[in-house]
Amino acid sequence: MYITNMDMKLTWICYIWIMIATVPCFIGAFQCNNVEIVSRAEWNASEPKGTTNFTGNKPYATIHHTAMARCFDLAACKRQIKVIQDFHQNNRSWWDIGYNFLIGEDGRVYEGRGWYSKGAHAGLPFNNLAYGISIMGNFMTFLPDKKALDAFKNLVQCGIDNGRIQSNYSLIGHRQANEPGYTVCPGTALYCHVQTWEHFERYQQDGTFDNATCANIPTGSANHKTYSIYLLLSGLFAHILQTTLTDFL
């Protein structure tokens, strides 16, 4: 059969049209129900200095806390995640922010390295086996707001629904991925709380899981108003102390 140039052009036009028509299907296929994800562009992320592809259906998720400031609204959380990225890139000399995702107590999920780039959050082997998800704040003595805890669960379910996390995944805290005493992340209150979740695995790197840690840990959260009053009083006390010392000296 004789094929003319016009036939070839029509064939290529058909191929291109099919590819263009299919792109939205691939883009729209990755849906997260009940999760609002703030993209890197939205929080003004710096470009990564390198990436390692992260493929496959992961058997673990690790939960972290940043041990830094809490945030309760979009503007504050965007500022806080930028502070964290700058610290990881400039102070720790990492390629990028270490976590795959971060969560604010506004209930939003903030894209870190995302679904397709390996994180730097728990060491080996868990950087290869798990998505690192960190709640912004320090949760040694109280829990994050419920909105943040729900966002964590919804994000993991999104990973399951889209083939990034195994449905029978195991959840561990950062401290379990290292020898005891290496880190207190994700904060003792949060660490003890997630032990009540369905997928939590009683694993410890050296084989000795310690449940006694959680015997007398508070299970409540410090709400936004209480925390704000605490910060206000702390700042007022610091101001009075500074003024007193200045007058004294």
PAZAVEX-253783 format. One record per residue (C-alpha): x, y, z; residue number from 1. Coordinates in steps of 0.05 Angstrom, whole numbers, plus 5000, padded with zeros to 4 digits. Example, Ala and Ser with C-alpha at 12.3 -4.5 7.8 and 13.67 -1.06 7.14 Angstrom:
% PAZAVEX-253783
+------+------+------+-----+
!   xx !   yy !   zz ! num !
+------+------+------+-----+
! 5246 ! 4910 ! 5156 !   1 !
! 5273 ! 4979 ! 5143 !   2 !
+------+------+------+-----+
This chain:
% PAZAVEX-253783
+------+------+------+-----+
!   xx !   yy !   zz ! num !
+------+------+------+-----+
! 5000 ! 5000 ! 5000 !   1 !
! 5027 ! 5068 ! 4981 !   2 !
! 5031 ! 5117 ! 5039 !   3 !
! 5031 ! 5191 ! 5021 !   4 !
! 5062 ! 5248 ! 5060 !   5 !
! 4991 ! 5270 ! 5076 !   6 !
! 4976 ! 5202 ! 5106 !   7 !
! 5039 ! 5207 ! 5150 !   8 !
! 5020 ! 5276 ! 5172 !   9 !
! 4950 ! 5254 ! 5191 !  10 !
! 4979 ! 5194 ! 5229 !  11 !
! 5025 ! 5239 ! 5270 !  12 !
! 4967 ! 5288 ! 5283 !  13 !
! 4926 ! 5230 ! 5310 !  14 !
! 4983 ! 5207 ! 5355 !  15 !
! 4994 ! 5277 ! 5382 !  16 !
! 4919 ! 5286 ! 5393 !  17 !
! 4915 ! 5221 ! 5432 !  18 !
! 4974 ! 5240 ! 5475 !  19 !
! 4945 ! 5308 ! 5491 !  20 !
! 4877 ! 5279 ! 5505 !  21 !
! 4907 ! 5227 ! 5552 !  22 !
! 4951 ! 5274 ! 5593 !  23 !
! 4893 ! 5301 ! 5636 !  24 !
! 4873 ! 5229 ! 5651 !  25 !
! 4942 ! 5214 ! 5680 !  26 !
! 4945 ! 5280 ! 5717 !  27 !
! 4875 ! 5272 ! 5746 !  28 !
! 4886 ! 5199 ! 5764 !  29 !
! 4925 ! 5217 ! 5827 !  30 !
! 4869 ! 5242 ! 5872 !  31 !
! 4870 ! 5252 ! 5947 !  32 !
! 4803 ! 5252 ! 5981 !  33 !
! 4797 ! 5296 ! 6043 !  34 !
! 4868 ! 5322 ! 6034 !  35 !
! 4888 ! 5392 ! 6014 !  36 !
! 4960 ! 5390 ! 5989 !  37 !
! 4999 ! 5455 ! 5985 !  38 !
! 5049 ! 5448 ! 5928 !  39 !
! 5122 ! 5467 ! 5931 !  40 !
! 5108 ! 5526 ! 5885 !  41 !
! 5054 ! 5551 ! 5932 !  42 !
! 5101 ! 5554 ! 5992 !  43 !
! 5158 ! 5582 ! 5950 !  44 !
! 5205 ! 5523 ! 5956 !  45 !
! 5277 ! 5530 ! 5934 !  46 !
! 5299 ! 5483 ! 5878 !  47 !
! 5328 ! 5416 ! 5903 !  48 !
! 5402 ! 5408 ! 5894 !  49 !
! 5390 ! 5336 ! 5872 !  50 !
! 5337 ! 5281 ! 5873 !  51 !
! 5334 ! 5205 ! 5876 !  52 !
! 5273 ! 5173 ! 5843 !  53 !
! 5226 ! 5138 ! 5890 !  54 !
! 5185 ! 5084 ! 5857 !  55 !
! 5143 ! 5025 ! 5878 !  56 !
! 5091 ! 5009 ! 5930 !  57 !
! 5123 ! 5023 ! 5998 !  58 !
! 5112 ! 4978 ! 6058 !  59 !
! 5123 ! 5032 ! 6112 !  60 !
! 5104 ! 5102 ! 6132 !  61 !
! 5144 ! 5139 ! 6185 !  62 !
! 5116 ! 5194 ! 6228 !  63 !
! 5159 ! 5252 ! 6252 !  64 !
! 5154 ! 5319 ! 6286 !  65 !
! 5197 ! 5377 ! 6265 !  66 !
! 5212 ! 5397 ! 6338 !  67 !
! 5205 ! 5469 ! 6315 !  68 !
! 5148 ! 5519 ! 6315 !  69 !
! 5075 ! 5500 ! 6308 !  70 !
! 5031 ! 5533 ! 6255 !  71 !
! 4956 ! 5540 ! 6251 !  72 !
! 4942 ! 5576 ! 6186 !  73 !
! 4965 ! 5576 ! 6114 !  74 !
! 5010 ! 5637 ! 6118 !  75 !
! 5045 ! 5614 ! 6182 !  76 !
! 5055 ! 5543 ! 6156 !  77 !
! 5084 ! 5567 ! 6090 !  78 !
! 5134 ! 5609 ! 6129 !  79 !
! 5151 ! 5551 ! 6175 !  80 !
! 5163 ! 5500 ! 6121 !  81 !
! 5209 ! 5549 ! 6085 !  82 !
! 5249 ! 5557 ! 6149 !  83 !
! 5255 ! 5481 ! 6153 !  84 !
! 5277 ! 5474 ! 6081 !  85 !
! 5330 ! 5529 ! 6090 !  86 !
! 5355 ! 5494 ! 6153 !  87 !
! 5360 ! 5426 ! 6119 !  88 !
! 5394 ! 5453 ! 6056 !  89 !
! 5439 ! 5505 ! 6087 !  90 !
! 5456 ! 5478 ! 6156 !  91 !
! 5453 ! 5403 ! 6143 !  92 !
! 5476 ! 5408 ! 6070 !  93 !
! 5420 ! 5362 ! 6046 !  94 !
! 5394 ! 5365 ! 5975 !  95 !
! 5326 ! 5388 ! 5997 !  96 !
! 5278 ! 5389 ! 6055 !  97 !
! 5283 ! 5319 ! 6085 !  98 !
! 5211 ! 5298 ! 6090 !  99 !
! 5165 ! 5275 ! 6035 ! 100 !
! 5107 ! 5313 ! 6065 ! 101 !
! 5095 ! 5359 ! 6124 ! 102 !
! 5029 ! 5374 ! 6160 ! 103 !
! 5006 ! 5437 ! 6194 ! 104 !
! 4956 ! 5443 ! 6249 ! 105 !
! 4912 ! 5478 ! 6199 ! 106 !
! 4898 ! 5409 ! 6171 ! 107 !
! 4935 ! 5421 ! 6106 ! 108 !
! 4989 ! 5376 ! 6077 ! 109 !
! 5051 ! 5411 ! 6050 ! 110 !
! 5091 ! 5378 ! 5995 ! 111 !
! 5163 ! 5365 ! 6013 ! 112 !
! 5200 ! 5317 ! 5968 ! 113 !
! 5132 ! 5289 ! 5948 ! 114 !
! 5112 ! 5220 ! 5923 ! 115 !
! 5167 ! 5211 ! 5871 ! 116 !
! 5232 ! 5232 ! 5906 ! 117 !
! 5266 ! 5192 ! 5961 ! 118 !
! 5267 ! 5228 ! 6028 ! 119 !
! 5322 ! 5237 ! 6079 ! 120 !
! 5286 ! 5228 ! 6144 ! 121 !
! 5299 ! 5162 ! 6180 ! 122 !
! 5365 ! 5133 ! 6155 ! 123 !
! 5373 ! 5065 ! 6123 ! 124 !
! 5337 ! 5022 ! 6108 ! 125 !
! 5274 ! 5064 ! 6120 ! 126 !
! 5291 ! 5120 ! 6072 ! 127 !
! 5284 ! 5066 ! 6019 ! 128 !
! 5222 ! 5034 ! 6049 ! 129 !
! 5179 ! 5091 ! 6074 ! 130 !
! 5149 ! 5159 ! 6062 ! 131 !
! 5171 ! 5207 ! 6116 ! 132 !
! 5113 ! 5250 ! 6140 ! 133 !
! 5125 ! 5303 ! 6193 ! 134 !
! 5077 ! 5344 ! 6234 ! 135 !
! 5103 ! 5414 ! 6245 ! 136 !
! 5114 ! 5427 ! 6319 ! 137 !
! 5143 ! 5396 ! 6381 ! 138 !
! 5099 ! 5341 ! 6410 ! 139 !
! 5137 ! 5315 ! 6470 ! 140 !
! 5083 ! 5331 ! 6521 ! 141 !
! 5019 ! 5342 ! 6482 ! 142 !
! 4987 ! 5321 ! 6416 ! 143 !
! 4977 ! 5360 ! 6353 ! 144 !
! 4907 ! 5385 ! 6337 ! 145 !
! 4860 ! 5331 ! 6311 ! 146 !
! 4860 ! 5365 ! 6243 ! 147 !
! 4934 ! 5348 ! 6235 ! 148 !
! 4925 ! 5276 ! 6258 ! 149 !
! 4867 ! 5266 ! 6210 ! 150 !
! 4908 ! 5297 ! 6153 ! 151 !
! 4963 ! 5246 ! 6166 ! 152 !
! 4914 ! 5187 ! 6161 ! 153 !
! 4881 ! 5216 ! 6099 ! 154 !
! 4948 ! 5227 ! 6065 ! 155 !
! 4969 ! 5155 ! 6078 ! 156 !
! 4902 ! 5131 ! 6050 ! 157 !
! 4915 ! 5174 ! 5989 ! 158 !
! 4982 ! 5138 ! 5980 ! 159 !
! 4947 ! 5071 ! 5985 ! 160 !
! 4892 ! 5090 ! 5936 ! 161 !
! 4944 ! 5112 ! 5885 ! 162 !
! 4992 ! 5053 ! 5892 ! 163 !
! 5047 ! 5089 ! 5930 ! 164 !
! 5037 ! 5055 ! 5998 ! 165 !
! 5018 ! 4983 ! 6009 ! 166 !
! 4948 ! 4972 ! 6039 ! 167 !
! 4979 ! 4929 ! 6094 ! 168 !
! 5034 ! 4980 ! 6109 ! 169 !
! 5068 ! 4987 ! 6176 ! 170 !
! 5073 ! 5053 ! 6213 ! 171 !
! 5132 ! 5069 ! 6258 ! 172 !
! 5158 ! 5131 ! 6293 ! 173 !
! 5225 ! 5159 ! 6274 ! 174 !
! 5256 ! 5137 ! 6340 ! 175 !
! 5241 ! 5064 ! 6322 ! 176 !
! 5284 ! 5068 ! 6259 ! 177 !
! 5346 ! 5081 ! 6301 ! 178 !
! 5378 ! 5052 ! 6362 ! 179 !
! 5344 ! 5073 ! 6428 ! 180 !
! 5365 ! 5142 ! 6450 ! 181 !
! 5385 ! 5166 ! 6381 ! 182 !
! 5325 ! 5211 ! 6375 ! 183 !
! 5260 ! 5227 ! 6411 ! 184 !
! 5224 ! 5242 ! 6346 ! 185 !
! 5163 ! 5244 ! 6335 ! 186 !
! 5157 ! 5270 ! 6406 ! 187 !
! 5137 ! 5224 ! 6463 ! 188 !
! 5064 ! 5244 ! 6468 ! 189 !
! 5053 ! 5235 ! 6393 ! 190 !
! 5095 ! 5171 ! 6392 ! 191 !
! 5052 ! 5140 ! 6447 ! 192 !
! 4988 ! 5162 ! 6414 ! 193 !
! 5002 ! 5130 ! 6347 ! 194 !
! 5013 ! 5064 ! 6382 ! 195 !
! 4938 ! 5060 ! 6386 ! 196 !
! 4931 ! 5065 ! 6310 ! 197 !
! 4914 ! 5004 ! 6269 ! 198 !
! 4978 ! 4998 ! 6228 ! 199 !
! 5028 ! 5014 ! 6282 ! 200 !
! 5085 ! 4963 ! 6286 ! 201 !
! 5120 ! 4949 ! 6352 ! 202 !
! 5189 ! 4949 ! 6320 ! 203 !
! 5255 ! 4974 ! 6346 ! 204 !
! 5320 ! 4973 ! 6308 ! 205 !
! 5357 ! 4934 ! 6362 ! 206 !
! 5298 ! 4886 ! 6373 ! 207 !
! 5277 ! 4911 ! 6442 ! 208 !
! 5212 ! 4950 ! 6436 ! 209 !
! 5199 ! 4989 ! 6500 ! 210 !
! 5126 ! 5001 ! 6517 ! 211 !
! 5140 ! 5027 ! 6588 ! 212 !
! 5156 ! 5096 ! 6559 ! 213 !
! 5082 ! 5108 ! 6548 ! 214 !
! 5057 ! 5090 ! 6618 ! 215 !
! 5044 ! 5161 ! 6642 ! 216 !
! 5042 ! 5203 ! 6579 ! 217 !
! 4986 ! 5255 ! 6571 ! 218 !
! 4940 ! 5242 ! 6513 ! 219 !
! 4908 ! 5311 ! 6504 ! 220 !
! 4927 ! 5366 ! 6456 ! 221 !
! 4947 ! 5437 ! 6472 ! 222 !
! 4896 ! 5478 ! 6434 ! 223 !
! 4913 ! 5539 ! 6392 ! 224 !
! 4886 ! 5590 ! 6442 ! 225 !
! 4923 ! 5560 ! 6501 ! 226 !
! 4987 ! 5556 ! 6461 ! 227 !
! 4980 ! 5629 ! 6438 ! 228 !
! 4969 ! 5652 ! 6510 ! 229 !
! 5031 ! 5612 ! 6530 ! 230 !
! 5072 ! 5647 ! 6477 ! 231 !
! 5045 ! 5715 ! 6497 ! 232 !
! 5061 ! 5704 ! 6570 ! 233 !
! 5130 ! 5676 ! 6553 ! 234 !
! 5145 ! 5737 ! 6511 ! 235 !
! 5120 ! 5784 ! 6565 ! 236 !
! 5162 ! 5750 ! 6618 ! 237 !
! 5223 ! 5753 ! 6572 ! 238 !
! 5211 ! 5828 ! 6561 ! 239 !
! 5204 ! 5842 ! 6636 ! 240 !
! 5267 ! 5801 ! 6651 ! 241 !
! 5307 ! 5838 ! 6597 ! 242 !
! 5283 ! 5906 ! 6622 ! 243 !
! 5300 ! 5888 ! 6695 ! 244 !
! 5369 ! 5863 ! 6677 ! 245 !
! 5383 ! 5925 ! 6635 ! 246 !
! 5364 ! 5971 ! 6692 ! 247 !
! 5404 ! 5929 ! 6741 ! 248 !
! 5466 ! 5928 ! 6699 ! 249 !
+------+------+------+-----+
